[in-house]
Amino acid sequence: METKLCSNCGETLICGANQTTEACWCFTYPFIMPIDSQQDCLCDNCLSVSIQEKIVNSINNPSQKDVIAVAQKFSSESY
């Protein structure tokens, strides 16, 4: 476990990403965002808000890749 500061708000957090015995608390969130090598860990609140914003944005503004991925799920179904 490592004590870090949230790269967004500066709050202290405990990071367990480098542990070998158990996963960090942040691994309980969905993996929907690429890891940003320019940014360190986010606290629970900032990570939650960031993921929520990403989900809402992808629903409201789907990329062509997202639309194709959804369409492919239905391409093998017969009607």
Legacy VTK file of the C-alpha trace (Angstrom):
# vtk DataFile Version 3.0
C-alpha trace
ASCII
DATASET POLYDATA
POINTS 79 float
0.000 0.000 0.000
1.185 3.460 -0.857
-0.075 6.829 0.373
-0.650 9.240 -2.509
-2.399 12.500 -3.237
-5.314 12.574 -5.663
-4.040 14.134 -8.872
-7.343 15.973 -9.244
-8.251 17.377 -5.800
-5.166 16.687 -3.668
-6.954 14.477 -1.110
-4.824 11.772 0.534
-5.592 8.228 -0.616
-4.174 4.749 -0.175
-3.120 3.098 -3.437
-2.774 -0.652 -3.616
-2.181 -1.023 -7.351
1.323 -2.447 -6.876
0.251 -5.129 -4.394
0.669 -8.767 -5.312
-1.752 -10.252 -2.776
-4.933 -8.291 -3.436
-6.222 -5.689 -5.868
-6.467 -1.974 -5.159
-9.862 -0.545 -4.164
-10.056 1.263 -7.503
-10.244 -2.093 -9.326
-13.842 -2.405 -8.098
-14.786 0.319 -10.599
-15.474 -0.554 -14.253
-12.445 -0.348 -16.542
-13.857 2.167 -19.007
-11.065 4.733 -19.148
-7.569 4.293 -20.501
-4.796 4.799 -17.995
-3.338 8.276 -18.372
0.430 8.124 -17.935
0.444 11.892 -17.319
-1.910 11.564 -14.331
-1.496 9.685 -11.048
-4.259 8.046 -8.994
-7.607 9.653 -8.266
-9.385 9.484 -4.897
-12.620 7.521 -4.590
-14.806 10.601 -5.138
-12.868 11.975 -8.133
-12.635 8.544 -9.786
-16.372 8.008 -9.313
-17.208 11.415 -10.798
-14.786 10.895 -13.692
-16.287 7.497 -14.560
-19.833 8.860 -14.327
-18.923 11.719 -16.671
-17.316 9.275 -19.117
-20.416 7.048 -19.120
-22.810 9.973 -19.615
-20.626 11.398 -22.392
-20.433 8.076 -24.231
-24.227 7.697 -24.009
-24.929 11.241 -25.182
-22.139 11.377 -27.777
-21.328 7.860 -28.954
-18.319 7.471 -31.201
-18.548 5.554 -34.462
-16.568 2.755 -32.785
-19.146 2.567 -29.963
-22.069 2.451 -32.402
-20.424 -0.332 -34.426
-19.714 -2.338 -31.249
-23.388 -2.175 -30.242
-24.567 -3.002 -33.761
-22.292 -6.057 -33.937
-24.029 -7.524 -30.891
-27.250 -7.643 -32.924
-25.796 -8.646 -36.287
-26.034 -12.379 -35.604
-29.588 -12.289 -34.272
-32.343 -13.380 -36.615
-35.677 -11.602 -36.669
LINES 1 80
79 0 1 2 3 4 5 6 7 8 9 10 11 12 13 14 15 16 17 18 19 20 21 22 23 24 25 26 27 28 29 30 31 32 33 34 35 36 37 38 39 40 41 42 43 44 45 46 47 48 49 50 51 52 53 54 55 56 57 58 59 60 61 62 63 64 65 66 67 68 69 70 71 72 73 74 75 76 77 78
